[in-house]
């Protein structure tokens, strides 16, 4: 069981994160107006590529094959 102060801290942190997320949602319409639908599509594809690369790295680390990512980092640097 966690202390009440710890639970209050966690609750406060979650409410702050909820507020920041809500703020981001409020500004999406003006941002979409600026970048347009094509710009949004480009951002979605770029974020998808980043997520896929991160997923591959995490799977390789889970399988104990981190040396492959180190070799790739040395190849591209």
C-alpha positions, 0 to 999 in steps of 0.5 A: 500500500502506498502512502497518501502523499504518494497517491496525491502526487501521482494523482496531481501528475496525472491531472497535469498530464491530462491538462497538457494533453487537452491543451494539445488537442485544443491547438490541433485545428490551428496547426492543421490549418497551417500545415494542411492535410498533406503536411499532416499526412507527411507527419503521420508517415514520419512518426510511423517510421520513427515508431517502427524503428523504435519497435525493431530496436526494442524487439532486438534488445528483448531478444538479446541482439543489441549488437546488431543495432550497435553495428548499424549505428556504427555503419550510419555514423 
